[in-house]
Amino acid sequence: MLRCDGEVIGEHARSWVAPQTIADPFHVATARGLHRFFQQQKHLASFRHHADGHPVQLRAVNDYAALFSVTFHTHEQEGA
């Protein structure tokens, strides 16, 4: 039994086997749902919408530089 300030906050049978993780099925399900939600938000954040409403995926500037063989120089590089 796990207690905090005298209040029971958790309970499970004692396990004497090799080190293992004991997880509450409710916590596992909640974590799975939160992970799925995070992945969806991450995916949706990679898209913007054109004025006509269709989704447009964002790409890193380096992807375009590689595609069009563009090399970017900074002011520090120009003086060197």
ABEGO torsion letter per residue (X at the ends): XBBBGGBBABBBBBBABBBBBBBBAAAAAAAAAAAAAAAAAAAAAABBBBAAGBBBBBBBAAAAAAAAGBBBBBAAAAAX
